[in-house]
């Protein structure tokens, strides 16, 4: 497993990480690794733009009226 050294970490950020770790019952390292994992999983602006372009190319399969009817039909009768 790789190691990363973070320089010039603001004191306020370090304190916030320590407090979060204490509240979650985790180490500061675990909190940082989880936060970095979430950040790395986020799409880049280019990836997000590509997703939007793909979504715009897909026509809806149901009209709004058909969708409303399907939702009403899926609900239990009173």
N, C-alpha and C positions, 0 to 999 in steps of 0.2 A: 504494500500500500504506500502511496506517495505521501510526502509531507509538504506542507506549505507554511511559509513564515510570512506573517502579515506585519508590515512596518507602519509606523505612524498611525496606529489605531487611536482615534480620539478617546479620551478618558470617558466621556459621556456614553459613547457607544459600547465601550468595554463594560461599563457599569450596567447598562441596559441588558447586555448579553448575560452577565452574571446573574442579574435579577430574574431574567427569563429562565435561565437554567435552573435556578433554585425553585422557581414556581413549578417547573415541569419535572423536577426531580432528576434532572440530567446534568451532564457536565457541560461546561462552556463549549468544549470541542464538539460534543454531540449536537448542540444547538446550531453551531456554525456549519457543521457538515450538512445538517438537514436544510438549513437556509440556502446554502450553496446548491444543494441538489434541486430544490424547488426553482431557484433562479436559472439553473442550467436547463431545466425542463421547459421553461417558457420559450415560446417561439420567438425567433428574431423578427424585427420589423419586416424583413423581406419574406420570411416564411408566413407571417400573418397576412401580409398583402396577397401572397399566392393563394392562401386558403380563401380569402374573401373573393378573389377573382374566380376561383373554382366554384364557390357557392353561388355566385351570381350566374354562372353558366348552367346551373341545374334548375330546370323548371319545376315548379311545385307539382306534386302528384295529386293534390286535392285542392279544390276551390275553397275559399273561406266558408261558404255555405255547407259544403260536404264535410269539412273539418268540424264545424259546429254540430252538425247532425251526428257525426261519429262520436263526438264527446258526449252529447246528450244520451245517445243510445248505450254508451258504456256505463252510465251511472245507474245505480240500483233504483228500482221504482219505489216511490214513497209509500 
